[in-house]
Amino acid sequence: MRDSKVAKGYLPNLIIVGAAKSGTTSLHRYLSLHPEIFMSREKEIRFFDTREKCGRFSHGLDWYRTHFPVDKPIRGTSSPQYALFPIIPDVPRLIREALGTPKIIYILRDPVERLLSDYVQTVDENYLRVSFEEFLNRDFEKREAYLYSRYHFQLSQYLKVFPRENIRVILTERLAADPRATLHGLFDFLGVNPDFWTPDFDVRHNKQRTTRLIAPWFDKFAPEFMKHALREPVLRSRSWRLYRMLHCTARIGGVPVTKPAPTERQEVFLQSKFAADVAALRTFLKDPLPEWRQYEIAKPALERVIANPTDDDELCPLHQTPGFFDIPITDGLGGPIGQRSHRAGGILGGVLGEG
């Protein structure tokens, strides 16, 4: 890594790039406890986010350096937005140009589980009142929630710019199950004392809090400028306390939002969307990722979905899913039946026809 010392501070040599809702807050705090590591006090600086309303790239490197005033062997920060290509393009290139070859950590979670939590956060942080079914239907493949869960696709953007040995992929499921082993491996990757341990590593951070929809009274009586402040990210990025005060006030009396429990049809839909990406990730990591869903659809499940159409068909249109991503089909007992790249119009019939 290049020498980053300047008069006003230092540049980071560690970036946690995601994924959102996958344990980045806990990981950031764990790393900050190591005596050889300094993690930015503001977790998500978002410096390499070039979006006008919520990014800070225009602030310049001198401003960025002020967030790293301590000369420790490792100086790190976290911004899950850095794994949101193509909504935020060029992040790996900008990091390379500014920082050289820092260490990159990418913490992942079962893609569907991550998306379910992301839905709750999306409703919580935006002026939205949409059901989970509507969330899946409205330009689903353009949603941030979908792109955040395409891990291999996002990782491939970094592999175009950084050497493989500078990137470490870990699972939040393994961090929770065995923090000692996971952190030992990370510390070794970062070149700091791998045996450091504190009981604080057993504490979980940023747990799911109670979320509510915007209350009907706020919709009806609140001035338009208040509603606009909740719709746009400007207030959230410039005055977090003011935003949170308005955010909480608008939800007094609102209906609670809980993490969805997908129907069988929604599970088929979601696993089909992520199957190819998960398969590519498993191959790249040479890891079966047994903590996650299989991302294989059992033939009996498809038969039940077809035999029991619902009003959700327009919201979760499996029969119109382009490509269907070469998803493996099993007999429900673990045995493979076949695999086909099904095209729009009758994919379910094509799948069942392979039996």
N, C-alpha and C positions, 0 to 999 in steps of 0.2 A: 504494500500500500504506500502511496505517496505521502511525504511529510506535509501535514496540513496545518502546521502552526502559523498563526498570524497574530497581530497585536491585540485584536478584540476577541480572540477565542480560537476555536479549532473547528475543523470540519469532521463529520462523523465518518467512521470506518465500518459501521454495521447498520444495516437497514432491515427491519422486519416489514415485508411488503404485503402481508396478509396471512390468511384470508379473513375478511370481515366476519364477525360472529363465530370465530373459531378459536378464541382464547388468546388473542393478541394482548389484551389488557393484562391478564395474569402473567403472560410471558414477559411483557415489558417490565412489570414490577419485580418478577423473580430475578431477571438479569440485573436490575438496578441494585439488588442486595449484594451482589458479588463485589468485593473490595477492589477488584481490578477493572470494573466496568462502570461507566457513567452512562445512564440513559436519560434522555431529555426529560425535563420536568413536565413539559407539555407533551403528552404522548403523541398526538397526531398533528405534527407541524404542517404537513401537507405541502412542503416546499416545492416538490416536483409535480404537483397537480397544477396544470396550466390553465384550468378553467377560470374564466374571468371572475365569476361570482364567489367561488369558494377556494380557489387555489392561491398560492402565495409566491409563485415563481418570480413574479415581477418585483418582489421585495429585494432581490439580489443576494449574492453570497455573503456579503458583509453582515447583513441582517441574519442570515442563516447561522453564521458562526457564533452569534451571541447566545444561541441556545446550547452551546457546548463549551462552557467556560473552564472545564476541568481537563487537565492533561493526563488522562488515564490511558492505559494500553488499548482499551476498547471504549469508543464513544458511539452510542447507538440511539436510534429513534425508531418509531413505528408509524406507518401510515398504510392501513389496509386498502386505501384508494389506489395504491400503486399497482394493484393487480386487478385493474378494471379496463383492460383493453377491449374494444377500441374506443370506448367512451372517453377515456383519458389516454391519448396516444403518446408514444415517444418517451415514456418514463424511463425505461432501461437505458436508452441512449443518453438522456439528460443526466442520469445518475453517473454513467460512465464518464461523460465529459467533465463533470464537476468534481467527482470523487475518485476517479481512477477505478480501482477494482476492490471495492469494499466487500465485506462478508454480507451475504444475503440469506435471511432466514424466511422460510415460507411455511407457516403452520396451517394445517388442513384439518377438516372435519368432514364426516360423511356428507356428501353434497346435498342430499335431500334434507337431512337434519339442519344443515346450515341454512338452507333456503327457508325452512319453516320458521326458524328464529328471525331470519331477515324479513320475512313478511310482517311479523309482529313489530319489528323496529321500523319498517317502512311506514306502517300505519301510525306508529307512535310519533315519528319525526316529521311527518308530512300531513298536509291538510287533506286527509283521505278518509273515506268511509266506504271501503270496498270489502266484499267477502273474499275468502280465499279462492273460491271458484272463479270469481271475476278477475282476481289477481293472476290466475294461471292463463286466462284467455286473452287479456288485453296486451297485445304485442309482447307476449311472454319472452321471446328470444331476444328482444331488445332491452329487457329489464336489467337493471344492475344486479338484481338478485340471481338471475340466471347466469350472467357472465361471471359473477364472483365465484360460482360453484363449478365453473369449467376450469379446473385446476391445471390440467395438462396444457390446455390452450393458453392460459395465462403464463405458465412456467416457460413455455416455448419462446415467448417474447424475450425473456431474460437469457435463455440459452443462446440466442442469436448474438448477444452482446458480451456476456460474461463467461469465463471458464467454468466448467462443471464443478471443479473443486472449490469454488467460491460460494456455492449455493448449497444450503442444507434444508431438506424438507423433513418436517416432523408432523406427527398427528396429535391433535388435542386429546384424543381418547387415550393415547399412551402417556401423555403428560399427566393426565388426571389419575390414571391407574398406577403409574410408577414414576413419580416425579424425580426420584433420585437418579434412576438410570437415564432418563431422558435428558435431564439437566447436565449430568456428567458428560454425556455425549456432546451436548452443545458447548459446554465449557472447553472441552478438548478441541472441538472444531474452531473455537475462537482463540485458542492458544493461551488460555488463562488456567489457573489452578482448577483441575476437574473435580477435585475432592471436596471443594467448599460446600458446606451444607448449613442451613439454618431451619428451625422449625417453621419459620414463616413461609417456606416453600410448600407447606401443606394447606395454606389458605387459598381459597378460590375467590377471584375478584370479578366484578361486573356481572353478578348473577342477575337472572331475568327479574325485572321488577314488574309490578302491576301496571298494565297499560290500558288506556281507555280511548274510545273513539271521541272525536270532537262532539261536545254536547249540543243537543238541538237548540237550546237557548242561545248559545254562542252563534250558531248559524243564523238565527233569526234577528238577534239584537246587536251583535258586535259591529262596530264600524268597519268599513271595507279595508282601511289601512291596517287594522289588526289582523284580519284574515290574510291579507297580502303578506304580512310579516311572517306568518306561519307557512305560507306556500313557498316563499323564496329562501334560499340558504344564506342571504346576506346578513340578516340579524343574527343568525346562529353562529356565523363565523366571526362577527365583530363584537358581539356582546352576549356571551353565553348565559350569564345570569339573567339578563333581561329577557332573553329568549325563553329560558326555562320557566320564568315567572308567568309569561304570557301563555306558554305551552300548557302548564299545569292548570292555570285558570280556565282555559278553554275546554278542559276535559272534566271539570267538576260536574258530576251528574251524568257523564257519558257512560255508555255501555262498556263493560270490561272486555278486553281482547285477550284471548288465550292462544297459546301455541296450537295450531291446527293439528288434528289427528286425521291424516289423509284417508279418504275412502279407498277402496280397492282400485277403483277406476283411476283416481288421482295418483296412486302409487304406480300403476302401470304407465301412466302418462309421464310422470317425473323420472322414473327409472329409465324409460326409453330415451328421454332427452339427454341423460348423462351417461348412458351405457358406453358409448364409444370413447368418450373422454376418460372415463374411469379405466377402461381396458388399456388405453394408451399409457395412462399414468402407472398402472400396475406393471406394465411391461418395462417402462422407463426405470422405475424404482427397483424392479426385480423383487417385488413385494406383493403378496396377494391381498394385503390390506384386509385381514379377516374381521377387523372391528366394524367394518362398514356393511351395508347391504350388499347382496351379491350382484346386483344390477343385471340380473337375468330374470326373465319373465316366464313363470310356469304356464304351460298350456292350459291347465284347468282354470287359472285365473282369467286368461283371455276369453275362454268359453263363457265364464260367468258374466264378464263385462258385456259381451255381445248379447247374451241371452236376457240381460236385464238392463235395457237402455233406460236412461234417466233424463230429467230435464237439464242435467249438467252437460249433456252431449255437446251443446253449442258452446259451453264454457270450457270444456276440456275435450276438444274434438280429435280424439284418437284416429278416427277414420280419415282425417285430413292432415295428419302429421307428415310433413315432407321428409322423405328419406327413412324415417324411423330408425336411423343410425346403426344399422347392422346389429341389432340387439340379439343376444343369444336367447333361444327358446328352449325351455326344459320341460320334462314330463311331470314336474311337480315333485318328483322323488330324487332329484339330483342328476338325472340322466339327460344328456343333451338330445334334442330332436333335430334342430337345424338352425340355420342362420341365413338371413337374406336381407339385402338392402331393399326394403319395401318402398314403393312409391306412393304418392298421394292417390287416394281413391281406392278403398278396398284393402287396406293393408292388413286389417285383422283377418279378413277372409283368406288372404294370402298366407298369413302365418299359420292359421289352423289347417290350411291345405297341405302343409308340409308334414303333418302327422301321418 
